[in-house]
C-alpha cells in the first residue's frame, strides 16, 4: 500500500513552497520552481487537479517532498 493519498494540486504546490521551493517564472500554465541543491522543477498542474499516489511519488522523488509535508 502506498504512503500517499490523493490530494489536490493546490495543497501540494503550497507545501512545496513551504519546504523551500521558490517560484521563478511562468509560461502558459507551466510554473518553474527552484530550490538549492535540486534541479529546477516544472509544475504543470491546475489548482483543482486531483493528484494520485503515483504522481505524488514521482513529485517526491524529484523535489524531496514527503507525506508529512502536507
C-alpha positions as CSV (number, residue, x, y, z in Angstrom):
1,X,0.0,0.0,0.0
2,X,1.2,3.5,-0.8
3,X,2.0,6.0,1.8
4,X,0.4,8.7,-0.4
5,X,-3.2,9.5,-0.7
6,X,-4.9,11.6,-3.4
7,X,-4.5,15.3,-2.8
8,X,-5.5,18.5,-4.6
9,X,-2.6,20.1,-6.6
10,X,-3.1,23.4,-4.9
11,X,-2.3,21.8,-1.5
12,X,0.8,20.1,-2.8
13,X,2.0,23.3,-4.5
14,X,1.7,25.3,-1.3
15,X,3.6,22.5,0.6
16,X,6.4,22.7,-1.9
17,X,6.7,26.5,-1.4
18,X,6.7,25.8,2.4
19,X,9.6,23.4,2.2
20,X,11.8,25.9,0.4
21,X,10.9,25.8,-3.3
22,X,10.6,29.3,-4.9
23,X,8.6,30.4,-7.9
24,X,10.8,31.6,-10.8
25,X,8.6,32.3,-13.7
26,X,5.5,31.0,-15.6
27,X,5.0,30.2,-19.3
28,X,1.4,29.4,-20.0
29,X,0.2,27.1,-17.3
30,X,3.7,25.8,-16.5
31,X,5.4,27.2,-13.4
32,X,9.1,26.9,-13.0
33,X,10.2,26.3,-9.4
34,X,13.7,26.4,-7.9
35,X,15.4,25.2,-4.7
36,X,19.1,25.0,-3.8
37,X,20.8,21.6,-4.4
38,X,17.9,20.4,-6.7
39,X,17.4,20.8,-10.4
40,X,14.6,23.2,-11.4
41,X,11.1,21.6,-11.4
42,X,8.3,22.4,-13.7
43,X,4.8,22.5,-12.1
44,X,2.2,21.8,-14.7
45,X,-0.9,21.1,-12.7
46,X,-4.1,23.2,-12.2
47,X,-5.2,24.1,-8.7
48,X,-8.2,21.8,-8.9
49,X,-6.4,18.8,-10.3
50,X,-6.5,15.7,-8.1
51,X,-3.0,14.1,-7.8
52,X,-3.0,10.4,-7.1
53,X,-0.4,8.3,-5.3
54,X,1.7,7.5,-8.4
55,X,2.2,11.2,-9.4
56,X,2.8,12.3,-5.8
57,X,5.6,9.7,-5.5
58,X,7.2,11.0,-8.7
59,X,7.0,14.6,-7.5
60,X,8.5,13.5,-4.2
61,X,11.4,11.8,-5.9
62,X,12.3,14.9,-7.8
63,X,11.6,17.5,-5.1
64,X,12.4,16.0,-1.7
65,X,8.7,16.3,-0.8
66,X,7.4,13.9,1.9
67,X,3.9,12.9,3.0
68,X,4.5,14.7,6.3
69,X,4.9,18.0,4.4
70,X,1.2,18.1,3.7
